[in-house]
Amino acid sequence: MTYPPNGESRQAGGPAVPAAPVAVPAQRRGLRSGAVEQLRAAATTEPGRLRIAGAVLALLLLGFGAVTALEIDDRTSAAHDVVSRSQPLSADAASIYRSLADADTMAASGFLAGAQEPEDVLARYEDDIAQASRLLVRAAASTGTSTSSAKEITTLNELLPQYTGLVERARAGNRQGLPLGGAYLRYANQKMAAELLPAAERLYASETERLHADADDARQWPFLSLALGIVVPAALVWMQRRTYRRTNRVFNQGLLAATAAATVVLLWLAVGHTVARTELRDAMVHGQESLDVLNKARISSLKARANENLTLVARGAVLTADGSRDQYETDYGTGMESLGKQLESAARLADDSRAGKPVADAVSGVSEWRERHRKARATDDTGDYDGALKQVIGPEDSTGESFERVDDALREALAQEQHEFTEAAEGGEGALGGLPAGAGVLAVLGAVAAIAGINRRLSEYR
C-alpha cells in the first residue's frame, strides 16, 4: 500500500490536493511578558508608580548595606591579619635572624675566652639556639607548605644542627688546646654567614612582603560601597522632593528616617575607613619601617662583633681574595659602615623622644666601639695578642662592653617601635570594628522606613 507524500492528499481519481494545516493551539503569554505588561500598566497610575519606587528604594538600601558589610568585612579581616598574623610572623623571622647572628657572636666570644667558657656567654649561646628552634617551629605551624617561607624554614631546620655540631667540635678542640678548634669555628662561621643567615634573611623578606600585602588590602578604598552611598541618599532625596511637589508636604517621616539611616552608614563608612587607613599607614611608615631598619642595624652590629672576635681567632690566617687584607677585619669594617648608615635612617624615622633616645645611645656606643677597636687592632699589630684580647673581651673599657651598650640600646628601640606599631595597627582595626554589622542593621531599618513612608502615601489613595 502506497501513501501520498507529506503535505498532500489525493482524492480518488482526482489531482493531489494539499493537506489542511494542523491547527496549533495559541501559545500562552510568557510569565515574563505578562509581568512586564502588568508593571507597565501599574506605572501609568500614581499608586503603581509609588509601589515601584518603594521597591527600588528598599532594594537600593539593602544592596548598599550588603555591599558595605562585605567590603568592610574584607578590610577588617586584612587589618586583623596585620595585627595578629603577618606582623608577628615578620617579627619572628627577624628574631630568628637575630638569634642566629647572636649565637654566632657568642660562640666566637666563648672561644676567645679560653678552654673554660664564661657561663653567661655559654648560656646566651644556648638561649639563642633554643629561641631560633622554637620560633622556627612556630613559623612552620603558621605557614603553608607550598610557600617560599616553608622552603626557607626547612633549610634552616636542616642546617642548624650542622652548625651546632661544628661549634661543639670547635669547643672540644679548644678545651684540648688543639689548633683544629679554631678551624672548626671558622667553618661554623662560614656556614652561618653563607647558608643560615641568607636563608633567615629570605624568610624575613618573604614574611615582610606578606605583611605589606595585608596592609595594602586593609587600606584599599571600598569604591563600590562609597558609590552606592552617594546614589542611595540622592535617590531618597529625589523621592522626597517628588512627594513634596505633588503633596506640598515638607516631610515624609519614613523617607526622612531612611535618608538618615543611609547618611549615617555613608559617614560611618567614610570616616571609619579614613581613620583606619591613617592608622595603618602610621603603623607601616613609622612602625614597620623603623622596625625594619633597627632589625638590620642590630644584625649588622652582631655580624661586626662576630667578625671582630674571629679576627683574633684566625690570627691572620684568612685573607681577602687578593691576599692583601685580613678577611674578618675587612668584614668588620663593612658591617660597621652599614650599621652607621642604618642608625642614621633610624634616627630620621624616630618620631618622638622615646624612640629617638635609644637610637642616639646606639650612635654614641658605635662611636666608642670604633675608637676602642682601633686601639685593640693597634695593640695586636705590635704583637701583644693578650693585650688585644683584653681590649676586645675584657670586662672594662673593651669593645665587648661597647657592643653590649649598642645592643641594649637597639633592643630598647625595637621594643618601643614594636609598641607603636601594635598600637597604631590595633587602632586601624578598631576603627572598622562594628561597621559591617552596623551597616547591615541600618540598611534593613532604612528599607523598612522607606517602605513605611511609601505606604503612608499609598493610604491616601484608598
C-alpha positions, 0 to 999 in steps of 0.5 A: 500500500502506497501513501501520498507524500507529506503535505498532500492528499489525493482524492480518488481519481482526482489531482493531489490536493494539499493537506489542511494545516494542523491547527496549533493551539495559541501559545500562552503569554510568557510569565515574563511578558505578562509581568512586564505588561502588568508593571507597565500598566501599574506605572501609568497610575500614581499608586503603581508608580509609588509601589515601584519606587518603594521597591527600588528604594528598599532594594537600593538600601539593602544592596548598599548595606550588603555591599558595605558589610562585605567590603568592610568585612574584607578590610577588617579581616586584612587589618586583623591579619596585620595585627595578629598574623603577618606582623608577628610572623615578620617579627619572628623571622627577624628574631630568628635572624637575630638569634642566629647572628647572636649565637654566632657572636657568642660562640666566637666570644666563648672561644676567645675566652679560653678552654673554660667558657664564661657561663653567661656567654655559654648560656646566651649561646644556648638561649639563642639556639633554643629561641631560633628552634622554637620560633622556627617551629612556630613559623612552620605551624603558621605557614603553608607548605607550598610557600617560599617561607616553608622552603626557607624554614626547612633549610634552616631546620636542616642546617642548624644542627650542622652548625651546632655540631661544628661549634661543639667540635670547635669547643672540644678542640679548644678545651684540648688546646688543639689548633683544629678548634679554631678551624672548626669555628671558622667553618661554623662561621662560614656556614652561618654567614653563607647558608643560615643567615641568607636563608633567615634573611629570605624568610624575613623578606618573604614574611615582610612582603606578606605583611605589606600585602595585608596592609595594602588590602586593609587600606584599599578604598571600598569604591563600590560601597562609597558609590552606592552611598552617594546614589542611595541618599540622592535617590531618597532625596529625589523621592522626597522632593517628588512627594513634596511637589505633588503633596506640598508636604515638607516631610515624609517621616519614613523617607526622612528616617531612611535618608538618615539611616543611609547618611549615617552608614555613608559617614560611618563608612567614610570616616571609619575607613579614613581613620583606619587607613591613617592608622595603618599607614602610621603603623607601616611608615613609622612602625614597620619601617623603623622596625625594619631598619633597627632589625638590620642595624642590630644584625649588622652590629652582631655580624661586626662583633662576630667578625671582630672576635674571629679576627683574633681567632684566625690570627691572620690566617684568612685573607681577602681574595687578593691576599692583601687584607685580613678577611674578618677585619675587612668584614668588620669594617663593612658591617660597621659602615652599614650599621652607621648608615642604618642608625642614621635612617633610624634616627630620621624615622624616630618620631618622638623622644622615646624612640629617638633616645635609644637610637642616639645611645646606639650612635654614641656606643658605635662611636666608642666601639670604633675608637676602642677597636682601633686601639685593640687592632693597634695593640695586636699589630705590635704583637701583644695578642693578650693585650688585644684580647683584653681590649676586645673581651675584657670586662672594662673599657673593651669593645665587648662592653661597647657592643653590649651598650649598642645592643641594649640600646637597639633592643630598647628601640625595637621594643618601643617601635614594636609598641607603636606599631601594635598600637597604631595597627590595633587602632586601624582595626578598631576603627572598622570594628562594628561597621559591617554589622552596623551597616547591615542593621541600618540598611534593613531599618532604612528599607523598612522606613522607606517602605513605611513612608511609601505606604503612608502615601499609598493610604491616601489613595484608598 
